[in-house]
Amino acid sequence: MIGNTTLPFLCILALAYGSALPVLAQKQSKPAPPTPEEEFRAIGGKWHLLLAHEADANLTDRPEHKNSSVTISDQQFQWSSANGKTLFSAACNWKHVGKPPWEVELRPANDAKDPAAFPGIAVLYDKDILKISWRRKSLDKGRTPTFNGNKEHTFLLLARKPPTKPSGKANLTGKWQMLTALDDAFDKLGSGRTAAVAIFESDSFAWKGGTNDKGSRYAGGYKLDRSAQPTRIKFNVTFPPPGSGATPTPKDGLVPGILEFLDDDTLRLCYRESGWKNTDPPEARRYPEGFYSDGDMNLWILRRSGP
């Protein structure tokens, strides 16, 4: 009797387990990446500037560019001021290539019968963050595969929603997603999607290539001076060891910077990486005078990603 009842039970169990396998496999599989058509539907529409960098300068804070927006379609690129004035208008073509995800051709509106095409690249960096960069000078050099806001390029960092006014109670402590990290006006994060984060404790920081990375690319301590406008931050870099690394810090590790909240969960931070002698005392190292990147200054734009 035991043998006769056990066999049907085992068969039922096997059938049940077998029918569950497709469900388990379905749960474990990763969602399919969007098709180019699906992704472009997410790119089209209105965007708001977090950063506009051109010729080693930040255009975002200039009166005519402040609170400006960009509207994108499959044939038109329109950059407008807050009061609706056209800042830049171009016919555009988009081509999905994978690395970087999109190539863009911009033909500025002008009187020429055949206006020159500005070659560029774009990436939907996150579902609501778009990066786009194009060459505006020395067009014979062609398209570069990196995001630049240097003397020959324009770089825009766009958000689907405009930043809200900071409450004045924003806290630096926490984990921040790095949206861009300009060094010499070149985005060190590259042309793909990355998981780079900056983590600030009450008096220490770490820049990691990913949230789960055990090591850090840069780490150390910091102090804030909130009495200054904008807020000053002085880094005490301890890793890589002061005086070493790809960009050597002063031998005492002290690097001056400034920071500002665009809203409570969006931050920009600029620090001076050079422009002094290693023998200069810390008080002789000037703080940045604005939020831009050139040969001496680096600029980060970050968004809060965790407590």
C-alpha positions, 0 to 999 in steps of 0.5 A: 500500500505504501509503495502504491500511494507514494508513486502517484504522490511523487509523480504529482510532485514532479509535475508541479515542480516541472510546471514551476520551472518556467515561472522561476526562470522567468523571474530570474531572467533580466528584462530585455533592453529597449529597442532603439525605437522604444529608447528614442520615444523616451528621449523625445520631448522636453528636457531641463538643463542641469549643466551646459558646458562649452569652451571650458565654461559653464553656460548654465548660470548666465542670465540668458541660459539660466532655467533654459530647456531643450525640446527634442524630436526625430528631426528638430533640436530646440534650445530655448531660454526661460522666456522662450527665446531661441538659444540654439536651433538645429535640424537633427538626425539620430542613429542608434549605434550602441557605443555610444548608444546614439550618434547625432547630426545637428545642422544649425538653422542659418541662411546657408543652403547647406549648413555644416553638420555638427557631429555629436553623441548622446546617451540616455544615461538614466531613465530621466537623465540625458547626455548630449555633446557635439563638435562645434569647431574644427569639424574636419576632426570628426566625431569624438566618442566622448562627452566634452565641453572644451574649446571645440565642443558643447556638452549638455546634461539634461533632466526630465524634470527641472530642479526645484528650489532648495529648501536650505536644509539639504544634507550632504551626508549620504550616497550620491549617483555621479551624473557627470565628472568633468576633468579638463571639460571631459566627462571621465565617466565615459559614454556609457551608463555607469554605477559610479557613486560618491559617498559622504559621511559626516566628515569623510568621503569616497568616490567608488566606481560602483556601489558594491566596490570594495575599494575607492578611486579617491577617499579622505576627509573633508570640512565645510565652510557654510558661512561662504557663498557658495559653500566651501569644501576642503578635501583632505585626500588620503587615497591615492596617497597624497602626491601620487595618483593620476592627478597628484594631490598636494603632499598634504592632501588638502584640495579646495572646492565649492558646492551648491545644491541645485535642489535638495537631491541634486548637487554640483561640486567643483574643486581645484586640482592644480594651479599651485606649487606643491610647496604652497601652503594650503591658504595660498590655494585659491577656491574655484570662482565658479562651477566649471571645468578647465585645466585646473578645475574638476566639476561633478554633478550628483544626484542623491541615490540613497540615505 
